[in-house]
Amino acid sequence: MKKNDFILIAKNVIEKEINSLKKLKSNINFSFNKAVETILKCKNGKIILSGVGKSGIIAKKISATFASTGTPSFFLDASNASHGDMGQISSNDVLILISHSGETNELKNIIQFASRNKKIVLIGITSKKNSLLYRNSNINLHLPEVSEVDPANIVPTSSTIVQLSIGDALAVACMRARRFGKLDFKKFHPSGSLSTKLKTVEDLMISGKKLPIINENKLMKKALNIINLKKLGVIIVINKKGNTVGIITDGDIKRATQKNKDIKDLKVKKIMSKKPFTVDKDVLAAQALSIMNDKKITSLCVHNNKKKNRSIGIIHIHNILEANIT
């Protein structure tokens, strides 16, 4: 077999799986709405997924996606369920079973258990309408019959892609309905590169007693002392109402000393730059860095919601770079 043949095989596999997904797209109906609404209404119970073999692997992944996007969920091993783990299923739970044939032996005991408890909602994901799973499910997400991509049409490939996609669709629909955003997502992903990308200005800003701040009518000699003490090379200027009216940076000081021999006895408001750039505390740190690069500045005042004239912190470019955000 020539090397180029492998490329043709890869493209053929992908094309067949794309066609399978197109079939799935055409197959989505009101049962999907009912399934999402049922999951969203599950307040006092749990979302439990189970499957066997490759379907079990898909069920485990879907469960993890649910859990990481605001829908508490866990995977139940079908084999262990028949040996005591069935006790993890209780009234008011939503049980999602995935099986291509709908007749998998290991799932039969779970199906029977759910059928005896009328408060358990069973959502079946299967390709066979005459199957045990389909007949006993409260809600059916019927998957289209698709051709597997191997020559013998027996290796779970297209069928598992379809299962995974319907699961992702359920999770994202619930995520959208819950208005689960990037800040919520960050709470469930505190570690790793994803967490770094999701860090906000509030996570990295200088605030509280560490915040360099001074009244506009104070003298520069006090401002210089605060700048040297805080070691940020910048100080926020406020008026008597506590509103931010300006900022003094190293650049402002250098320009002032070129015009005046001694600036220590000048009032702060004579040196400051008015209307400093400010960002909301919930802005991503990466976005704040982009603003700094665009404006050619090294720091930004930080405000909370619409109160742009009152600074709650300051973020310096060094804070962002030290967090490995580029």
N, C-alpha and C positions, 0 to 999 in steps of 0.2 A: 504493500500500500504506500502510495506516495504521500509526502508530508502535506502537500496542498489538499489532499483528500480529507485530512483532519479538519481543516478550515471549513470545507464544504459540509462535513458532518455537523460541526458546531452550529453553523448557520441554519442547517436543516432542523436541528433539535430546537433551536430558539424560535424558529418560524412556527413549528408545530405547537410549541407551548404558547406562543402569542395567539394562535388560532383558538387554543383551548380557553384562554382568558377572554377572548371575544365572545365565545359561546357562553361563558359565565356571565359576562356583562349583559347579554341579551336575556339571560335567564332570571335576573334579579326581579322580584315582584314584591307585593305588599307583605308577604311573609317576613321579608327583611325588616320592614318598618316595625312589625309586631315584635320581632326578636329584640330589636334595639330598645323599644319602649319597655319591654319586659325586664331587660337587664338594668335599665335606668331606674325602674320602680323597685328594684331589689334593695330595700333599705335595711331590713332586719335579717336578711339571709346572706348567703355567699354565692359567688359565681364560681362554679366548679367545672373544669374541663377534663375530659378523659378520651382515650383512644388506645388502640393497640398497634404495635409495629410502627410503620412510617406515619400512620395517622396519629399515633400516640406522640411521636416526636413533634408533629405539627401542632397538636393540641397543647403540648407543653410550651411551645414557642408563643402561641396565641395567648395563653394564660399569662405569660411573662409580659407580653405587650399590653394586655389589659391592666395588669398590676402597675406598670410603669407609666400609665397614662390616666390614672385617677379612678380606675375601676378595680377594687380589691378582688383578687382571684387567686386560685391555686390549682395545680394539676393533681389529679387522683390516678394513681396507677391501677389499671383495671384488674390486673392479676391479684394485687394485694387487697383490692376491695373485697374479694370473695373470701379473704382470710382475716377479716377483722376491721379493715380500713373503711368498710361501708359506714361505720359509725361517724365518719367525717361528714356524711350527708345528713341534713336535718330539714325539718319543715321550713318553708319560706325560701329555700335555696333555689337557685337557677342552675340546672345541670345541662351542660352542653356536651353531647357525645358526637364524636367524629368517626365515621366508618364508611369506606368506599362501598362495601357490599351491604352494610347494615345488618349483617348476620354474624358478626364476629362473636365467637363463643364467650370470650372473656367479658364482653359487654352485656350478655344476656341477664346475668344476675343483677347488674346495676339497673337495667331497664325494668326488670320485674320489681325491684325495690322501689324505684321512683313511681311506678304505676300504682303501687299499693298506698302511697302517700299522696293524696290529692293536692296538698299544699306545695309540693315540689313541681316546678315547671321544667319539663324536659324539652330541650331544643335539639332536634336531630339534624345533623349535617351528613347527608348520604346521597348516593347516586341512584339508589334502587327504590322505586316507589312501592314495590311489593315486599319490602324487607320488614323484619321485626322492628327495627329502629324507627322506620318511617311510620308504621302503623300505630306505634305506641307513643309517638312524640306529640306534645301539645302544640308545638310549632315546628314546621318542617322547612329547612333550607335545602331545597332539592338542587343538587349539583348536576350539570349536564354530563352526559356520557362523552368521554373524550378518549382519543387514542394515545396510548403511551408512546414515547418516542423511540424505544428500543425496537430492533427488528422483529422480535417475537411478540411485541405488544403486551408484555407481562410485568415489566419493571415499573414500580410506582414512580412516575415522573410528572407527566402532565396532570394526573389526578391529584398529586400532592401539591403542585403549584396552585391548582384551583382551590383546594382546601385552605391553603395558606392565605390566598387572596381574599376569600370570603371572611376569614378570621380577622385579617387586617382591616377589612371594610367595617366589620362590627366594632372593632376597637376604636377606629378613627371616628366613626359616627357617634359613639358614646363620648369620646374625647371632645368633639365639637359641641355636642349637646351640653356637656358640663362646663363648657368654656375653659377647658383646661389649656392654659397657655405656657409660654416658655418659663415663667417664674415658678409655676407649679411643677413643671417638668424638672426644674433644677433641684427642687426639694427631694425628689426621688432619685437623683443622680449626683450625690455629693462628691463623688470621687472620679478621677480619670480626666481624659482630655475633653469629654463632653461637658463636665462641670466647669472646666476652665473657660470654655467658649460661652457658657451661660452666666458667668460672673457679671454682676451689675456694678454700677458706680457705687452703690451703697455698700457693697462688699469690700471695696478697696479705699473708699474715701477717708480723709482725715476729718475727725469731728470731735465734739465735746471739748475737754480741756486742752487737747492737742491742736485745736483749730486756731490759727493765727488771725486775730481780729482786733480792730482798733476803731475808735470814734474819729470821724472826719475832722473834728476841731482840736484833736491832740497834736502835739508837736512831733516832728519827724524823728527827734532823738529817741523818743519812746518807741516809735514804730521800728526804728533800726534795732533797738534792743530786742523787741519781740521777734523780728525776722531772724536775728542771730541765735536767739534762744530756740525757736521752733525749727530752724535749719531747713526751711522749705524754699527759701528765696522768694517768698510771696506773702502778702498779707491782705486780708479782706477789710474793706473800709465800710463802716456803717454810720447811719445818722442817729439822732437821739431816739428815734422810734424803733431802732433795731433793724431797719431796712438796709439792704446792701446798696451802696451808692457808687462804689468804685473798688479798684484793686491796685495794689502797688507791687510791681515785680522788680527784679534786678535791673531789667531794661529801663524801667521808669526812673530808677535811682541814678543810673549811669547818665541818662539824658539830662536829669535835673542838675547833677554835679557839673556838667559841661557848661551850664548857664549860670550856676551859682557856686561861689567858692565854698560856702558852708550851708548845708540844707537842714542842719539839725534844729534850727529855730523856726523853720517854716512849718506852717500847718499842713497836716496830712492831705487835706483836700486840694492844696496847691500842687501836689506832686502826683496824686493818683490818676489813673486812667478811668474815665467814667464808663458806665454801662458795660461791665465785664460780661464775658460769655458765661452762660450758665446752662446746666443740664439737669434733667429730672433724676432723682436717685435710682429710679427703676430702669434707666437706660443701660443697655449692655456696655460693659467696659470697652469692648472692641469698637463700638460705635463712638464712644467718647474719644478714643484714640484717633479715630478717623477725623473727628471734628478738630482735634488739636493739630493734626497734620495739615488739614485743609486751611485752618486759620493761622498756621505757623505760630502757635502758642504752646506753652508747656503745662498749663494748668487751667482748670475750669471750676467755677463756683457750682455748688450743688444745691438744688431746691427740692421741695416736696410738693408734688402735684402742680397746682396752678399758682402757688405762691412763689413766683419767680424773683420777687424783690426781697426775699428773706432767705439767706443762705444757711443751710444746716451742716454744710461741710465743704471741703475742697478736695479735688482729685488732681494729683500731679502725674505727669507722664511717667515718672519713675515708679509710682505705685502700680501702674498698669504693666510696664515692662518687667518689673520684678515678679509679677504673677504669670509671666510667660505668655502674655497675650500680645499678639502682633497683628 
